Amino acid sequence: MAYWVVFTLLAASSQALRNAFQKRLSAHVDAYGVTLARFLWAWPLAAAYLGVLYLIAPAPLPTLSMALGAYVLGGALSQIVATVLMITLFKERSFAIGVGLARSEALLAAILGVLVFGATLSMLGWAGVVIGAVAVWVMKGPSQVGVPSARTVALGLSSGLFFAFTTLAVRQATLTLDALPFTHAAAWVLLASIVIQATLLSLWLGVKRPDTFMALIRSPKVSLPISIASCIGSLGWFTAVSLQTVALVKTLGQVEVFFTLLLARHYLKEPFTRRDIAGLSLISLAAVLVLWA
């Protein structure tokens, strides 16, 4: 099995678990606090992973450049915005709907990749991306109570757009480190991104919402599981996109919805229906097309 497939499956399962943790925390903490929980304790884990990589396989240090800095900063800021939007969506709709709308990322990443970054996809790859997007929309709709409002859809698509830009920026950042092994390049970008995110959000919350910030600092057991799952998920995504086109990685990553439904049903006690099963079938078809592509 290709390495990018393994890392994508690792990322999808970890991200589904992180989203479930975030959904629960969002009932007690505002969207910015939940977003900080994603990064607060993740940087030591990312640093430890990078250190282990260098112990196992020594490699040169990265060469810094303006392009690398711009891509890392842009991706880090985009991920903060995308996460805040998704947490806001959790507060308005169910967990499954929130994740489903945000997963419009795969189609948006394919379009942005072609328009902005000059990426290319085969017809089979495009078919997988489009079917994956249709699957998400099948699952998010009237199977739940009420049809999503225009605001809900706008929040979901905006979150997906910023997640798409994040992943594209991360891929470009890792590609600038082409002198390093793909694992090392992805690990450096991951660590730099998390440090930026944790620092900026900690400073902002410390000034604007000190009660929220101190609650997270004093209760690491609340935010630590989110940080761990987030670090593992980001590690998987960052490494996968260093090896394969973002659109294909994110389309295969739609299997996250399968893990999401299991967590929604058994962890968060939210039901799913025949529409959800139909969506899963389409996601499976999309994944097969992407792997063939």
C-alpha positions in Angstrom: 0.0 0.0 0.0 1.3 3.5 -0.9 2.6 5.5 2.1 0.2 8.4 1.4 -2.8 6.0 1.8 -1.6 4.9 5.2 -1.0 8.4 6.4 -4.3 9.6 5.1 -6.2 6.8 6.9 -4.3 7.6 10.1 -5.2 11.3 9.7 -8.9 10.6 9.0 -9.4 8.4 12.0 -7.5 10.8 14.3 -9.4 13.8 13.0 -12.8 12.2 13.6 -11.8 11.5 17.2 -10.5 15.1 17.7 -13.7 16.5 16.2 -15.8 14.5 18.7 -13.7 15.8 21.6 -14.1 19.3 20.3 -17.8 18.9 19.9 -18.1 18.0 23.6 -15.8 20.8 24.8 -17.7 23.3 22.7 -20.7 22.9 25.0 -18.6 24.5 27.8 -16.0 26.7 26.1 -16.3 29.2 23.2 -15.1 28.5 19.7 -11.7 30.2 20.3 -11.0 28.3 23.4 -11.8 25.0 21.7 -9.6 26.0 18.8 -6.7 26.7 21.2 -7.2 23.3 22.8 -6.3 21.8 19.4 -2.8 23.3 19.5 -2.1 24.1 23.1 -0.3 20.8 24.0 0.4 19.6 20.5 3.7 21.3 19.9 5.7 19.1 22.4 4.4 16.0 20.7 5.4 17.4 17.3 8.8 18.4 18.6 9.3 14.9 20.0 8.3 13.2 16.8 10.7 15.4 14.8 13.5 14.5 17.3 12.8 10.8 16.9 12.9 11.1 13.1 16.4 12.7 13.3 17.6 10.0 15.7 16.4 7.2 13.3 17.3 8.9 10.0 19.8 11.8 10.3 19.1 14.5 7.7 20.2 18.1 7.1 18.4 21.0 8.7 15.8 22.9 6.6 16.8 25.8 4.5 14.7 28.8 5.4 13.2 31.0 2.7 10.5 33.7 2.3 8.4 31.2 0.3 8.6 28.7 3.1 7.7 31.3 5.7 4.8 32.6 3.7 3.3 29.1 3.1 3.6 28.1 6.7 2.2 31.3 8.1 -0.7 31.3 5.6 -1.5 27.7 6.3 -1.4 28.2 10.1 -3.7 31.2 10.0 -6.1 29.5 7.6 -6.3 26.5 9.9 -7.2 28.7 12.9 -10.0 30.4 10.9 -11.3 27.1 9.6 -11.4 25.5 13.0 -13.2 28.5 14.6 -15.8 28.3 11.8 -16.3 24.6 12.3 -16.7 24.8 16.1 -19.2 27.6 15.6 -21.1 25.2 13.2 -21.0 22.5 15.9 -22.9 24.9 18.3 -25.6 25.4 15.7 -26.0 22.0 14.1 -25.3 18.3 15.0 -21.8 16.9 15.0 -22.3 14.9 11.8 -23.7 17.9 9.9 -20.9 20.1 11.1 -18.2 17.8 10.0 -20.1 16.9 6.7 -20.3 20.5 5.6 -16.7 21.2 6.5 -15.7 18.2 4.4 -16.6 20.2 1.3 -12.8 20.8 1.6 -11.9 18.0 -0.9 -13.8 19.6 -3.8 -12.7 23.1 -2.9 -9.1 21.9 -2.6 -9.2 20.4 -6.1 -10.6 23.6 -7.6 -8.1 25.9 -5.7 -5.2 23.5 -6.5 -5.9 23.8 -10.3 -6.7 27.6 -10.3 -4.0 28.8 -7.9 -1.2 26.2 -7.6 -1.3 24.6 -11.1 -2.2 21.1 -9.9 -3.5 18.6 -12.3 -5.9 15.6 -12.0 -6.9 12.8 -14.3 -10.6 12.4 -15.3 -10.8 9.4 -12.9 -9.4 11.6 -10.1 -12.0 14.3 -10.8 -14.8 11.7 -10.8 -13.7 10.6 -7.4 -13.5 14.1 -6.0 -17.0 15.0 -7.3 -18.6 11.8 -6.1 -17.0 12.4 -2.7 -18.5 15.9 -2.5 -21.9 14.6 -3.6 -21.7 11.9 -0.8 -21.1 14.6 1.8 -24.0 16.6 0.7 -26.3 13.6 0.6 -25.4 12.9 4.2 -25.7 16.4 5.6 -29.2 17.2 4.4 -32.8 16.3 5.4 -31.7 13.1 7.2 -31.3 15.4 10.2 -34.0 17.4 11.8 -34.6 20.6 9.7 -32.9 21.7 6.6 -29.6 23.6 7.1 -30.1 27.4 6.9 -28.2 29.7 4.6 -26.0 30.7 7.5 -25.2 27.0 8.3 -24.2 26.3 4.7 -22.2 29.4 4.5 -20.3 28.5 7.7 -19.6 25.0 6.5 -18.4 26.0 3.0 -16.2 28.8 4.5 -14.7 26.3 6.9 -14.1 23.9 4.0 -12.5 26.7 1.9 -10.1 27.7 4.7 -9.2 24.0 5.4 -8.6 23.5 1.7 -6.2 26.5 1.6 -4.5 25.2 4.7 -3.7 21.9 3.1 -2.6 23.4 -0.2 -0.3 25.8 1.6 1.1 22.9 3.7 1.8 21.0 0.5 3.6 23.9 -1.0 5.6 24.4 2.2 6.8 20.8 2.2 7.7 20.9 -1.4 10.1 23.9 -0.8 12.0 21.5 1.6 12.8 19.1 -1.3 16.3 18.5 0.1 14.8 16.7 3.1 13.1 13.3 3.3 9.3 13.7 3.0 8.8 12.6 6.7 11.3 15.3 7.9 9.9 18.0 5.7 6.3 17.3 6.9 7.4 17.2 10.5 9.2 20.6 10.3 6.2 22.2 8.7 3.9 20.6 11.3 6.0 21.9 14.2 6.3 25.4 12.8 2.6 25.6 12.2 1.6 24.4 15.6 4.0 26.8 17.4 2.6 29.7 15.4 -1.0 28.7 16.1 -0.5 28.0 19.9 1.4 31.3 20.4 -1.0 33.5 18.5 -4.1 32.0 20.1 -2.6 32.0 23.6 -1.7 35.7 23.4 -5.1 36.6 21.9 -7.1 34.6 24.5 -4.8 35.7 27.3 -5.7 39.4 26.6 -9.3 39.1 25.3 -10.6 36.1 27.2 -8.3 35.3 30.1 -10.9 33.2 31.9 -11.1 30.8 28.9 -7.4 30.7 28.6 -6.8 30.0 32.3 -9.5 27.3 32.3 -7.6 25.4 29.6 -4.2 25.9 31.3 -5.5 24.7 34.7 -7.3 21.6 33.2 -5.0 20.0 30.8 -7.0 16.8 31.0 -9.7 18.6 29.1 -7.6 19.9 26.2 -4.8 17.2 26.1 -6.9 14.6 24.3 -7.8 17.1 21.7 -4.2 18.2 21.3 -3.0 14.6 21.0 -5.6 13.6 18.4 -5.0 16.8 16.5 -1.2 16.4 16.4 -1.5 12.8 15.1 -4.1 13.9 12.5 -2.1 16.8 11.3 1.0 14.6 11.1 -1.0 12.2 8.9 -2.3 15.0 6.6 0.9 16.9 6.3 2.9 13.8 5.4 0.3 12.5 3.0 0.1 15.8 1.0 3.9 15.9 0.8 3.5 12.7 -1.3 0.3 13.0 -3.2 -2.0 15.7 -4.8 -4.2 17.4 -2.1 -7.4 16.6 -3.9 -6.7 12.9 -4.0 -5.6 12.8 -0.3 -8.6 14.7 0.9 -11.0 12.7 -1.2 -9.7 9.4 0.3 -9.8 11.2 3.6 -13.6 11.4 3.3 -13.5 8.0 5.0 -13.4 10.2 8.1 -17.1 10.5 7.7 -17.4 6.7 8.5 -15.5 7.3 11.7 -17.5 10.4 12.4 -20.8 8.5 12.2 -19.6 5.8 14.5 -18.5 8.4 17.1 -21.7 10.4 16.6 -23.8 7.3 17.2 -21.8 5.6 20.0 -19.9 8.4 21.7 -22.1 11.5 21.2 -25.4 9.5 21.0 -26.5 11.1 17.8 -28.5 8.9 15.4 -27.8 8.3 11.7 -30.1 7.0 8.9 -30.4 5.4 5.5 -29.3 8.6 3.9 -26.0 8.4 5.9 -25.5 4.8 4.7 -26.1 5.9 1.1 -23.5 8.6 1.6 -21.0 6.1 3.0 -21.5 4.0 -0.1 -20.7 6.9 -2.4 -17.6 7.8 -0.3 -16.5 4.2 -0.7 -16.9 4.5 -4.5 -15.0 7.8 -4.5 -12.1 6.3 -2.5 -11.9 3.4 -5.0 -11.8 5.8 -8.0 -9.1 8.0 -6.3 -6.9 4.9 -5.5 -7.2 3.8 -9.2 -6.4 7.3 -10.3 
